[in-house]
Amino acid sequence: MPHVEDRWLRSGRYGKGRRWRARYTDPDGKERSQSFDKKVDADRFLTEVEHSKLTGSYLDPDAGRVTLGSRARLWLDSLTCDPTTRYHIELRVQRHILPALGHRRLDLLTRSPSIIQAWAANLPVGPSYAQQLLADLSGILEQAVTDSLIPRNPVKAAKIRAPRVVRPKIVPWTAGQVDAIRGELPGRHKAMTDTGRYLGLRQGEIFGLSLDEIDWLHRVVHVGHQVKLFKAVTPVYGPPKGGKPRDVPLPHQAAEALAAHLERFPAAEITLPWQSPDGRPRTFALVFTGDKGGPCNRAAFNSKIWVPARRRARIPDRAEVEGGAGMHQLRHHFASLLLRGGVDIKRVQEWLGHHSAAFTLDIYGHLMPDDHEASLRQVEAIFAAALRSAPDGPVTAQPGEEGR
């Protein structure tokens, strides 16, 4: 029978330790107890325990006594993402989460979420990276909730927040700047700029563009894979970012540039493992290859080819503002021209391969046309048409109604 006992009534214990002990039996028939300073807290605890037993939500109070570090490995092993993404997540956990919080018990973190807030507020990284780390920590703790180790996820329960991300407004390169860097790139890499500016492909998708993805007849490019670096070292094939293939229109500007490139630099069949070094080998006839005939390596290409070409083109490096100065600027250029030309935001989102139109709008919304005068005339025309169609003619305010 659950009850609260006064521990101080026992001989020799008066004034020592917590006075009130709540005693109860768990669902497995094991007798348990927990002590409190105040009787009201002990009574409340027993009420909650009995209610949780009736509703099936009872949690073993000792379950949360394991450390965060002991659960992190299990969470990492349960991830279903691709090997490269898993590698970067594991790197974040090992570098920033475990050193500071790995020794902390789950039950303590649940009772004192301020520990997590202090950690998040003092992370020595940028706001975007801090938010990723907080999401990783939340994932570990959410799995512990699912496994009935703790009653709630302290990251969510306390609404802990990392520093807010202030996204700078992207200022895409002009057509002249894209032309300038194209002129400075080596011959076999020039058409990469056309692939980025006319198709909006990401760098890895440009490196992985293959002949079988280009449908010349129907004027469409099927973006189904990319070339990326596993653990920043080994080139592998993988699906596009987000894991979802997509189709992109093939305008004649891109078709002509790719045809001219392939006439001078024929596609080469390159075999790489899929997703990881031990993945199943796959072979594609790649449109773009390195100087030695292998796949383009992101690290080497950026440092030895792209950056020198950008400097020769006298394009400044504004990496922290205005969309950066890397190859991704070609994608920004593509999106900006479409939006300024009035292409529907949903179509732009699909062609870019974003997960939602809202995400695309958040990045590029400021680039959409904003003609106040034209919008005002359109609104006035709508209201005028509605008034003309009213059966009793234009409606005006009656005396005494102006202030309503």
Number of C-alpha atoms within 10 A of each C-alpha: 5 16 12 20 15 14 17 16 11 8 7 8 12 13 10 9 12 16 19 21 22 21 19 19 15 17 15 6 8 8 11 13 16 15 20 17 12 12 17 11 15 23 18 11 18 19 12 13 19 17 13 14 14 11 9 10 12 17 19 15 15 10 14 21 15 16 17 23 20 15 16 24 14 13 17 17 10 10 13 9 12 13 18 18 15 16 15 14 18 17 13 17 20 16 11 17 22 17 11 13 18 18 13 17 16 27 21 16 21 21 12 13 19 15 14 20 18 12 17 21 14 11 17 11 13 12 18 14 16 23 18 14 21 19 14 20 21 17 18 20 26 21 18 23 18 12 12 16 21 26 19 18 23 25 22 13 10 15 11 17 15 23 16 11 12 8 14 11 15 19 17 24 21 14 12 9 16 21 15 17 21 21 16 18 21 13 12 16 20 19 24 23 25 23 25 24 24 24 25 25 28 21 22 21 23 24 24 30 27 25 17 14 18 20 14 14 7 9 14 17 22 17 23 20 25 22 26 27 19 19 15 13 11 13 22 24 28 25 20 21 16 10 13 13 13 15 17 21 15 21 13 12 13 21 20 14 17 21 14 13 20 17 9 11 16 15 19 19 18 17 16 22 17 20 23 21 16 9 13 11 15 13 14 19 18 24 25 27 23 14 11 7 12 16 23 22 19 19 12 11 13 14 11 11 15 22 19 15 20 23 13 14 18 12 16 10 14 11 10 10 13 16 19 18 20 15 19 18 24 29 22 22 21 23 28 22 18 17 20 13 11 10 13 11 20 15 14 21 18 16 18 21 24 16 13 12 17 14 12 19 17 11 17 19 16 15 18 18 11 10 8 9 9 9 11 10 10 12 11 11 12 10 10 12 10 12 14 12 10 10 8 8 10 11 10 8 9 7 7 7 8 8 6 5
